[in-house]
Each structure stands twice: as structure tokens, then as C-alpha cells.
Amino acid sequence: MKKKKRGKNNPEDTLPEESTGEAAETQDDAPEVLEAAEPTHEQLYNEAQDRYMRAMAEFENFRKRSIKEKAAQYDDGLRAAAEKLLPIIDNFERAMAASAATHADDTFYQGITLIARQFTQFLDDLGVEAIPANPGDEFDPNCHNAVAHEENADFGANQIAAELQKGYRHKDKVLRYSMVKVAN
């Protein structure tokens, strides 16, 4: 057997210079095992690429989720503002209904009508729409609130007899249910 160089960093310094064949095989196998355990450049590349792809997918999901959350916050704020305007519109409609017969030519009545029309146009621009509740329409508990029942031969069972207060919705959410009287 060859003599091995001895140095302060050589781990074989403690081994005897002459050894049996079994010990030599054990020493030769150990470095091969260590080399096999080390990842190759291709494995390192694949792991890094996998981590990169996962990070990019996670970032894309975060970006999409953030956009949806911002849109939902915007819609929630819009709905809250529209709900605060609904009583004002109701009062304008009541004022118009009360003075329509007697003061239709009056400039004050015309001003009230113009303001009510502007409020309605503003709500339309925001995407807020009135829920239809015409007499004779079928009662829908998803958008109507039945506050009274009456026996009326003119209407069939479960039909709207009168609308007491307008309801409004924005996109797919009801801001306020229509208050209706339902025929039995």
C-alpha cells in the first residue's frame, strides 16, 4: 500500500499506515456515499425552479385576492352610501305624491320633481336599481317584504296587491326590501 501524505487537515492521520483490505474498502466506500448524498446541479436547479414557481403562483393568488377584496370594499362602501340616500328619495317621492294633484303647475313642485329625478339618476349611475313590485306581480320573498295581507278578488293568491315602499338592490345584493301588501 502507498503511504499517504499526512497533514493537519487529513482525516486519515489517525489511521495506521498499513491496514487490512477490509479497512481500505471501508475508507474507499465512505467518500462515495458522501458524494452520492450531495445533490447534483440539476437537482438544485429543479428545487430552485420549483420554489420560484410556487412563489410566483402564491403571489398571483395574492394579487387576485387583493383585487377581489378591493372591489368588495368599494361595493360595500357604495351600498352603505346608497342606503343613507334612500330615505331622502322616499321623502321626495312622498312630497311629490302629496302635491301632484294640487300643485302640478307650481315651480316649487317642479323643483322637487327635478331633484327627485336627479337622485334617481345618481342611483342609476351607481348601479342601484329599484326592485319591481307592481300590483299583480308574484310575491318573491328574496326581494319583497310582506307587511300586510288582504282578501282581494282582483288578485290571485300570493300576488302583490300594493307597494307600500320601494325596494332597491345593487348588483346581486338587496339594499332594502320592497314593502308590499300581498293578496290571499
C-alpha angles and dihedrals in degrees: 000000000000122000113247124221114254122217138152093263096045110108091202093068091101094053120093116253094240119047139165123264094257093057091048091053092050091052092049093048095051097066091047091053091051092049092051092051093056112091117244123238090256092054091048090049092049092049092049091047091049091051090048093050092048092049091049092049091048091050091049090051090049091050093050092046091050092052091051092048092050091049091049091049091050092050092047091052091047091050092049091052092046092051089056090053096051096080090052091053090047091054092050090051091049091050091050093047092049096050101030096096098044105030106032092128095044116110091223090058091047090051091051089049091050093050091048090050091051091051090049091049090049091054090047090053089053091051095252112140134184116251109238113241106162121165108270095029118125115263112249115191090201092070107009130071113206108214098165141024126207138180106243125164092200092068132051125235116295095013126132111257097181141354112232098179131008120248126213137201136190115210104313099340126088113230094187129357119237110253107224143171112232127209120227 
